Amino acid sequence: AWQLQQLDLLYKQLAGKLNEEQRKSLAQSQAAWTSFLDNERGFAASVYYRQGGSSDLSVSTNEIRWIAQRRQQLQLHLDLN
């Protein structure tokens, strides 16, 4: 939850520095990333459950990594503006 809160704050900071066209593109990019996250979460759960592993922990760990990567991407964009 903390990772997502930080991502949301960073997203808002970045959006505040962009022009209208860039904000629209950012929103589309974020929507695509959210879809990616949902799909990856489902796929990861299917893999870890199928193998009888600790899916909740593994999926959560992967999700944190994916969110952290997205935060890094947005931070890079913010640093360039």
Beta strands, then each sheet from edge to edge (+ up, - down):
end
